[in-house]
């Protein structure tokens, strides 16, 4: 990219802060920026605002572009963390399993008030000191952030995350698997019987949730106790309490309203010569390259003009 810019005689300015754009009679005329404590003006009849969102401020994405857009009449929709880890009410439980990565699990996120499934997925996730993260969790946050009255529901503890630790096994097959393990380890204590079935970091938590005496011999465990264990493995439940801060989000959900941008050129419908590209626009998608594609496509369209 650098070589291409140099070949096209593009002047590159780094370690500088854009403070404003210059607009006269609804037409772009240039911009102002600060470098080495000096304010510099550049004349231009076209400017592309590609300043990103408010996520990851250490990269320089501070939200300044939104301020500029608003100053010249653009609507900036509500900014929220998109693709972000989730905090759980059961922080201590999650902290015990901090760093544990689960593969090939399935999740469901449910609105307990309406008994309605909001999202489900299959893949990988990880426990943290505050709750949960990882691909399936990050993707789920994109749905949650748009869900009606989500902040209210989170405060009322009505958003439930259910993790199926063994999605490849139905209840009957999982029961057979556990009975087989128990038969092999019949003289061991319950606390020493789950090594083949579960990750080491989860065993203590699962035992506590099952309320089965950890010192109990495996051959003394009742059918009811075994069914409760199966239920926890198939539906390991946590309560989502909030989103992590926007600074930790992969992307920003919200931005300059698409109603005020010409889709074929990315030019502002309000200020002639002002264009938008990337995350500053109120468009976002799942993780997996889709947001990069939005940035590339809008950038390509805007520079063509």
N, C-alpha and C positions, 0 to 999 in steps of 0.2 A: 504494500500500500504506500509506504514511504517513497519508494523508488518511482512509483507511478505519479505521485503528487509532484515530485521534483521534476520529472520529465515534462509535466504539464505546466511547469513554472508557477506552481501554487506556493504562495508565501505561507509558511507555517510559523505561528506564534505560540510559544508555550509559557507556562508559569505566569499566566496573565488572567485577570478576572474581567469578564464582560460585565459592565455595570448597567448598560442601557442600549436600546437601539434608537436611532434618530428617525422620527416620522414627521412629515409635513404634509398637511392636507390629505391624510389617509394614504400616504405613499411613503415607502421605505426610502430613506436617503443615506443611511449609514449606521455606524455603531460606535459606541464608546467603550474603551477598556482601560484597565489599570495595569501597569507593569513597572516594577521598581519605583513604586510610589508616584508615578507620573500618569496623568490621564491622557490617553491618545484617542484621536478620532480617525475613523476610516470612512471614506465615501463609498457608498454601494447602493445600487438600485434593487438588489435582491439579497435577501438574507434567509438562510435556513436555520431555524431554531431546532437543534438536535441535542438538547442539554440533559436528556434523560429524565428520570423521576426523582423521588426523594430517597430511594433505597440506596444502601451502600454509600453514604456521604464521603467516605474516605477516598472514593474514586473521583470525587469532584462533583458528583451528582447531588447538589444541595437543594434543588427545587427552585433555583433562581429563574429558570425559564418560565415557570408558572407565573411568577411575579411580573415578568416582562409582558407575557401574554395578557394577563389581567389588566395591566396598566393601559393597554391599547384596545380594550373593549372585549376581549375574549372571555368566555365562560370557562372556568376550571371546575370540573365536577369534584365531588368529595374524594379526597385522597385517602386510600386505605392500603395496608400491607397486602400485597398479592404474592402467592407462593411463599409462605412463611411457616416456620415451625409453630406448634400449638402447645400452650400451657395446660396442665391438668390439675384438677383439685387435689388429686392424690400424689402430691409432690414427693413425699417421703418414699412412697412405694416406687415411683419412677427413679428416684435418686439411688435406691438400692440396686437398680438394674442399669444405672448410667453407663453408657458406652456399649451396651448390648445391642447388636444388630440382628434383626430377624429377617430371614429370607423366605421366600415362597409362603408368605402368610396372606390372608385376606382380611380386609377391614370393612366395617359398615359404620357409618355415622348417622345417628338417628335423632330426630326431634321427639323427645319423650312426651311433650305436651300433646302433640298431634298423633303420636305413635307412627311417625312418617320417616321413611328412609330418605336421607338427603344425598348420600353418596356411598358408593362401594368401589373397591379396587382390590387388585392382587399384585403383590411384589415385595418390596423391601421397606423396612422402617427401622428406627433406632430410638432407644430410650435416652433421655438426657436428665440433667438435674432439675429441670423445670417441667418436663413433660415428654413430648414425642416429636420426632422429626424424621427425615428420610423421604424418598420419592413419593410413596403413596400418601403420606401425611401432607407433604408440600402441595401435591395436586388437590387434595381434599380441601385445603384452605381456600383455593380459588373458588370453589363452590360455596363454602361457608360464608365468605366475605360478602357474597351477593344474596344470601338467604334472608328472607323477610324477618325483620325484628331480631336479627342475630345477636346484637349486643345485649338486648333485654333477656333473651333466652340463655345466653352465657352466664349472665349475672344470677339468673334463677336456677342455674345448674340443671338445665333441661336438654343439653346437648351431650349425647353419649357416644363414646367410641367403643366399638366391640371388635376385638381381634380374635380371629380363628387361627390358632397356632398350628392346627393340623387340617387344613382345608382339603387335602387329598383323601382324608379318611372321614366317612360318615360316622354317626354315633355308634352304630353296631360294629363297624370295623375297628374303631378306636377302642371300644370295649374289649374286643377280642385281643387286640395288641396289648392292652394293659394287663389283662388276665394272663396272657402268655408270659409277660415280664414278671408278674407277681408269682406265677408258678415257679419260674426259674429262680426267683429270689425269695422264696417263701419264708425263709428263716431270718431274713434281714428286717431291720426296722424300716418303717415307711420313709423316713427321711433319706435313706440310702438306696431307695428303689426306683428313683426317677431319672437317673443319669443317662439312660439310653433314650429316654422319651423327650426330655426337655433340656434346654441350655442350662448350664450350671448356675448362672446368675439369676435364673428365674425360679429355681426349685424352692428356695426359702419362701418367696412370696406366694407361690402356688400352694404350698403346704399350709401357710397361715390362712389363706383365703378358704381353703377346703375345710378348716377347723378339725381336721383329722389329727389325732395325737401323733407327733413326729416319731415318738418312741414305740409306737404300736407295731407289732409284728405284722408283716404283709399278709400272712395267712389268717389274720384275725380281722382284716378289713371287711366290712359288710358290703352288700350289694348297693345299699343306699349311699354309703360313703364313696364307693367307686363311681356311682352315677353323678354325684356332686363334683368329684374330681374331673370327670369327663365334661360336665357342663362348664366348668371354669376354663378348661383347655379350649373348648369350642367357642366360648364367649368370654374372653378375658376383658372385663369392662373397666373403662376409665371415664371420668367426667371432664369434658373440655371446659376450661374456665375462661380462657382468653387467647387472643393472637399475640405472638411476640411482636415487639415494636417494629415500625416500618423500616427503621435503620437496619434490621436483620433480614428484611424481605428480599427475595431474589428480584422482584419487580414491584412497581407501584401500580395499584389498581386505581383508575381515575386519571383525569388530566384534561387537556384542552378538548372541548366538546367537538365531536366529529361533525355536528350540524353546521359548524362555522368554518369548515375546511372543504375545499373543492376536492372530491375524491380522485379525479383524473389528473390533478396537478399537485395536490397537497398545498395549494396556495390558500391563504387566509381569504375569507369572504368579506372581511372587515378592512384589512390593511393590504393594499396592493404591493406586491413584491416581498411579502412575508410568507415564508413556507415553514411547514412543520414536518419532522421526521422522527420516528422511533417512539420511545417510551413517554415522551411529553404528551403524546396524544392519548385520549381516553379509549385505548384499545389494549387488551392483554389476553393472554391465553395460557394453556398448561405449560408445564416444564417439558423439555424434549426438543428444543430448537424452534418452537413456534414463535416465541417472542423475538428471537434473533431474526426470523424470517420477516416479521412485521417491520423490524428496524431496517433490514436490507431493502425490502420492497418499497417502503415509504421514502427511504433515502434515494433509491434509484429513480422513482417517479419525480420527486422534487428537483433533483439535479438535472433531469432531462429538460426542465423548463428554465 
